[in-house]
Amino acid sequence: MKKSTYLIVLLFLCCSIFSALPAQSNKENFETLKKINEKVILLLSEHKYSEITILFAPELQMQLGSANLEQVWNMLNSKFGAYKSTGTSIEKVTAEKITALTEINFENESFDLSTSLNEGGLLNSFNILPLSNKTPWLNPLYGQERNTKKTNINVGKVDPLLAELLSPKKDEKKAIIVFVHGSGPNDMDETLGPNKFFKDLAYGLANRCIASLRYKKRTYDYPVAMAKKQFEITIDDEVTNDAVLAIQKAKSLGYKKIFLAGHSLGGHMAPKIADQERVDGVIILAGNSSPLVELLVPQFEYLFKNDSTSGITEFQLNAIKTQVETVISRKYDKDTHPMMLPLSMSAIYWKSLEDYLPIKIASKQKLPYLVLNGSRDYQVDVAQAKAWRNGNSNKFSRTRIFEGLNHMFINGSGICLPTEYEKVGHVDLAVIEEIKIWIEGLN
């Protein structure tokens, strides 16, 4: 995908409604949306904009008229070449709605048309977004589906999250792992490009008699609701609270041992999660031991130095340094504008992370910790992993660094860059075996 895709995101989310929790999949709804999307793209190509707005719910008609559609379509054709074709469609299911993403191909770039329906069968959202990766996930050799059993469940009672229990076909309920995502709005698989980190782990472990619970992150499952209160969200709203609910759900399923596995930001918050809801062990998957804010400048400097396609300028690098220093020095308050702070996150969010020292909490828990990291991980480097060793004295705690693996624990070589995650890969088998052996050793 060309870099211009990341620089121009045409977002027209004009109306969205809240409805009852949808089924995990609604084939009829998706097929209807797919046909509507194809019709809309055809009408756009024929410049019949007023015929498109007839398909809109009244609220959407008020905010997105035919003149707006014409302006956007002309701009796309002008900047990316003439419209060529309509591509494949995929379904996206969240607790708020079912969405269809349909590929629109221009001469020099492709995008997705994203829409959803209200209860009356009219479009209540209309987005033109950067092209999503539609490569189907294939089971790795170590994670055959025939040996597993999948059950759709919910996590939490109020605004519940869509989740999945994946267990061995003959489930003796010996052990279950609850997966906690990294930063950003993640689905239950922690999908990145064509890769699905948590899904690889879940199927690999289920083939080794270990069940798992994966849930959709609240920022993914309830994007509209979370966007409305984006300047009020704390780290607990984003991560901790739902992880606690997921552990409680796992406990209700009758498993003898409950383990928490946090990736990246999820690993960083794992000690706090385990402090609120006891587990039998914690697995840190490339989780930072240092404060989150301290990781940002090294990450931006790495990309500035090594990735010429990143688009990061020296001006932007200096800006992030200033924003980070503002947080570290605590020269901000609840009224500081998010644009003055790292990642444009609110002051309330950064305040909720102040004084959080995961190693200090872990050292008091006396829980076994398994800390895993890849040697080629530039987001959370090896030094971060090694620092966890000083945070827990349990005799079963251990740290292992896997040579050649990146932040997603996929094998590679050379300097790791973001484009590496656009290639199909799978979690290295050694990671799954390490988790299995460690859990078995605790019994």
JONOR-V883659 format. One record per pair of residues at least 4 apart in sequence whose ideal C-beta (glycine too) atoms are under 6 Angstrom apart, sorted by the first residue. I is the first residue (numbers start at 1). J is the second residue. D is the distance in whole Angstrom. If there is no record, write none. Layout:
# JONOR-V883659
i = [I & I]
j = [J & J]
d = [D & D]
This chain:
# JONOR-V883659
i = [1 & 2 & 3 & 3 & 5 & 10 & 11 & 12 & 12 & 12 & 13 & 13 & 14 & 14 & 14 & 15 & 15 & 15 & 16 & 16 & 17 & 17 & 21 & 22 & 24 & 26 & 29 & 30 & 30 & 33 & 34 & 34 & 37 & 37 & 37 & 37 & 38 & 40 & 41 & 41 & 43 & 43 & 43 & 44 & 45 & 49 & 49 & 49 & 50 & 52 & 53 & 53 & 55 & 56 & 56 & 56 & 57 & 57 & 57 & 60 & 60 & 64 & 64 & 76 & 77 & 80 & 80 & 80 & 81 & 81 & 81 & 82 & 83 & 84 & 85 & 87 & 87 & 88 & 88 & 89 & 89 & 90 & 90 & 92 & 93 & 94 & 95 & 95 & 95 & 96 & 96 & 97 & 99 & 99 & 100 & 101 & 101 & 101 & 102 & 103 & 104 & 104 & 105 & 110 & 111 & 111 & 112 & 112 & 112 & 114 & 114 & 115 & 115 & 116 & 116 & 117 & 118 & 118 & 133 & 133 & 135 & 137 & 139 & 139 & 139 & 139 & 140 & 140 & 142 & 142 & 143 & 143 & 143 & 147 & 147 & 148 & 148 & 149 & 149 & 150 & 151 & 153 & 153 & 154 & 155 & 155 & 155 & 155 & 155 & 155 & 156 & 156 & 156 & 161 & 161 & 161 & 162 & 162 & 163 & 164 & 164 & 165 & 166 & 166 & 166 & 167 & 167 & 168 & 168 & 173 & 173 & 174 & 175 & 175 & 175 & 176 & 176 & 176 & 176 & 177 & 177 & 177 & 178 & 178 & 178 & 178 & 178 & 179 & 179 & 179 & 180 & 180 & 180 & 181 & 181 & 181 & 181 & 182 & 182 & 182 & 182 & 183 & 185 & 185 & 185 & 186 & 186 & 186 & 187 & 187 & 187 & 188 & 188 & 188 & 189 & 189 & 189 & 190 & 190 & 191 & 192 & 193 & 193 & 194 & 195 & 195 & 197 & 198 & 198 & 200 & 200 & 201 & 201 & 202 & 202 & 204 & 205 & 205 & 208 & 213 & 213 & 215 & 216 & 216 & 218 & 218 & 219 & 222 & 223 & 231 & 232 & 233 & 233 & 233 & 234 & 235 & 235 & 235 & 236 & 236 & 239 & 240 & 240 & 240 & 243 & 244 & 244 & 247 & 250 & 251 & 257 & 258 & 258 & 259 & 259 & 260 & 260 & 260 & 260 & 261 & 262 & 262 & 262 & 262 & 263 & 263 & 264 & 267 & 267 & 267 & 268 & 268 & 268 & 269 & 270 & 271 & 271 & 271 & 274 & 274 & 275 & 281 & 282 & 282 & 283 & 284 & 285 & 286 & 286 & 286 & 286 & 288 & 288 & 288 & 289 & 289 & 289 & 289 & 290 & 292 & 293 & 293 & 295 & 296 & 296 & 297 & 297 & 300 & 300 & 302 & 302 & 303 & 303 & 303 & 304 & 304 & 306 & 307 & 312 & 323 & 323 & 324 & 325 & 326 & 326 & 327 & 332 & 332 & 334 & 336 & 336 & 338 & 338 & 339 & 341 & 345 & 347 & 359 & 362 & 362 & 363 & 363 & 366 & 368 & 368 & 368 & 369 & 369 & 370 & 371 & 371 & 371 & 372 & 373 & 373 & 373 & 373 & 374 & 374 & 374 & 374 & 375 & 375 & 376 & 376 & 377 & 377 & 377 & 378 & 379 & 380 & 382 & 385 & 389 & 392 & 396 & 400 & 404 & 405 & 405 & 405 & 406 & 406 & 406 & 409 & 409 & 409 & 410 & 411 & 412 & 416 & 427]
j = [5 & 109 & 309 & 311 & 130 & 128 & 127 & 64 & 126 & 127 & 125 & 127 & 60 & 63 & 64 & 59 & 60 & 124 & 125 & 224 & 118 & 124 & 95 & 98 & 152 & 98 & 98 & 91 & 100 & 100 & 89 & 100 & 100 & 102 & 113 & 115 & 86 & 52 & 86 & 104 & 48 & 51 & 52 & 73 & 83 & 66 & 69 & 70 & 66 & 69 & 61 & 66 & 123 & 60 & 61 & 123 & 118 & 122 & 124 & 64 & 124 & 68 & 126 & 80 & 82 & 106 & 108 & 109 & 106 & 107 & 108 & 107 & 106 & 105 & 105 & 103 & 105 & 103 & 134 & 100 & 102 & 101 & 134 & 99 & 98 & 221 & 162 & 221 & 222 & 222 & 224 & 116 & 114 & 116 & 115 & 112 & 114 & 132 & 113 & 110 & 111 & 113 & 110 & 131 & 128 & 131 & 129 & 131 & 132 & 127 & 129 & 123 & 126 & 124 & 125 & 121 & 122 & 124 & 193 & 194 & 194 & 196 & 143 & 144 & 145 & 203 & 200 & 426 & 204 & 429 & 203 & 204 & 207 & 169 & 207 & 166 & 206 & 167 & 169 & 166 & 165 & 163 & 165 & 160 & 161 & 163 & 215 & 245 & 246 & 249 & 160 & 161 & 245 & 215 & 216 & 221 & 216 & 221 & 215 & 188 & 214 & 213 & 202 & 206 & 212 & 171 & 211 & 206 & 209 & 254 & 255 & 256 & 210 & 257 & 439 & 211 & 250 & 255 & 258 & 212 & 259 & 261 & 213 & 246 & 247 & 250 & 260 & 198 & 214 & 261 & 243 & 262 & 266 & 186 & 190 & 217 & 266 & 263 & 264 & 265 & 266 & 265 & 217 & 219 & 220 & 190 & 217 & 220 & 191 & 216 & 220 & 214 & 215 & 216 & 196 & 198 & 199 & 197 & 198 & 196 & 421 & 421 & 422 & 424 & 408 & 425 & 408 & 202 & 214 & 426 & 427 & 205 & 427 & 212 & 214 & 432 & 210 & 212 & 436 & 246 & 250 & 246 & 220 & 221 & 222 & 242 & 226 & 226 & 227 & 346 & 348 & 237 & 238 & 349 & 352 & 239 & 352 & 353 & 240 & 241 & 269 & 269 & 272 & 273 & 273 & 276 & 277 & 277 & 258 & 258 & 280 & 279 & 280 & 279 & 281 & 270 & 274 & 279 & 282 & 283 & 266 & 267 & 270 & 287 & 267 & 285 & 286 & 284 & 285 & 287 & 287 & 288 & 358 & 273 & 282 & 358 & 361 & 362 & 279 & 282 & 361 & 368 & 367 & 369 & 370 & 371 & 372 & 373 & 377 & 380 & 407 & 295 & 380 & 384 & 359 & 384 & 387 & 388 & 294 & 353 & 324 & 327 & 299 & 324 & 342 & 321 & 324 & 317 & 320 & 306 & 378 & 307 & 310 & 312 & 312 & 317 & 415 & 417 & 316 & 341 & 342 & 342 & 329 & 331 & 332 & 350 & 336 & 347 & 347 & 340 & 347 & 344 & 346 & 344 & 350 & 349 & 351 & 391 & 391 & 392 & 391 & 392 & 394 & 394 & 396 & 397 & 392 & 397 & 438 & 385 & 388 & 399 & 400 & 377 & 382 & 385 & 401 & 402 & 405 & 406 & 409 & 401 & 403 & 406 & 416 & 381 & 406 & 407 & 416 & 407 & 384 & 401 & 399 & 399 & 397 & 442 & 434 & 411 & 409 & 411 & 428 & 410 & 412 & 416 & 427 & 428 & 431 & 425 & 428 & 420 & 420 & 431]
d = [5 & 6 & 5 & 6 & 5 & 4 & 6 & 6 & 5 & 6 & 6 & 6 & 5 & 4 & 5 & 4 & 4 & 5 & 5 & 4 & 6 & 6 & 5 & 6 & 4 & 5 & 5 & 4 & 6 & 4 & 4 & 5 & 5 & 4 & 5 & 6 & 6 & 5 & 5 & 6 & 4 & 5 & 5 & 5 & 5 & 4 & 4 & 5 & 5 & 6 & 5 & 5 & 5 & 4 & 5 & 5 & 5 & 4 & 5 & 6 & 6 & 5 & 6 & 6 & 6 & 4 & 5 & 4 & 5 & 3 & 4 & 6 & 6 & 5 & 5 & 3 & 6 & 6 & 6 & 5 & 4 & 5 & 5 & 4 & 5 & 5 & 6 & 4 & 6 & 6 & 6 & 4 & 6 & 5 & 6 & 4 & 5 & 6 & 5 & 6 & 5 & 6 & 5 & 5 & 5 & 6 & 5 & 6 & 5 & 4 & 5 & 5 & 6 & 6 & 5 & 6 & 5 & 4 & 5 & 5 & 4 & 5 & 5 & 6 & 5 & 6 & 6 & 4 & 5 & 5 & 3 & 4 & 6 & 5 & 5 & 6 & 4 & 5 & 5 & 6 & 4 & 5 & 5 & 4 & 4 & 5 & 5 & 5 & 5 & 5 & 5 & 6 & 4 & 5 & 5 & 5 & 5 & 6 & 4 & 6 & 5 & 6 & 5 & 5 & 5 & 4 & 4 & 5 & 5 & 5 & 5 & 5 & 5 & 4 & 5 & 4 & 5 & 4 & 6 & 5 & 5 & 5 & 5 & 5 & 5 & 5 & 5 & 5 & 5 & 5 & 5 & 4 & 3 & 4 & 5 & 5 & 5 & 5 & 3 & 5 & 6 & 4 & 6 & 4 & 4 & 5 & 5 & 6 & 5 & 5 & 5 & 4 & 6 & 5 & 4 & 5 & 4 & 4 & 4 & 5 & 5 & 5 & 5 & 5 & 6 & 6 & 5 & 6 & 5 & 5 & 4 & 6 & 6 & 4 & 6 & 4 & 4 & 6 & 5 & 6 & 5 & 5 & 5 & 4 & 6 & 6 & 5 & 5 & 6 & 4 & 6 & 5 & 6 & 6 & 4 & 6 & 5 & 5 & 4 & 5 & 5 & 6 & 6 & 6 & 5 & 5 & 5 & 4 & 5 & 6 & 5 & 5 & 6 & 6 & 5 & 6 & 6 & 5 & 5 & 4 & 3 & 4 & 4 & 6 & 6 & 4 & 6 & 4 & 6 & 2 & 5 & 5 & 6 & 6 & 5 & 4 & 4 & 4 & 5 & 5 & 6 & 5 & 6 & 5 & 5 & 4 & 6 & 5 & 6 & 5 & 5 & 6 & 5 & 5 & 5 & 5 & 4 & 5 & 5 & 6 & 6 & 5 & 6 & 5 & 5 & 6 & 5 & 6 & 5 & 6 & 5 & 5 & 4 & 6 & 5 & 5 & 5 & 5 & 5 & 6 & 5 & 6 & 6 & 5 & 5 & 5 & 4 & 6 & 5 & 5 & 5 & 5 & 5 & 6 & 6 & 4 & 6 & 3 & 4 & 5 & 5 & 6 & 6 & 5 & 4 & 5 & 5 & 4 & 5 & 5 & 4 & 4 & 6 & 6 & 6 & 4 & 5 & 5 & 3 & 5 & 6 & 6 & 5 & 5 & 5 & 6 & 6 & 5 & 5 & 5 & 5 & 6 & 6 & 5 & 5 & 6 & 6 & 5 & 5 & 6 & 6 & 6 & 6 & 5 & 5 & 6 & 5 & 4 & 5 & 6 & 6 & 5]
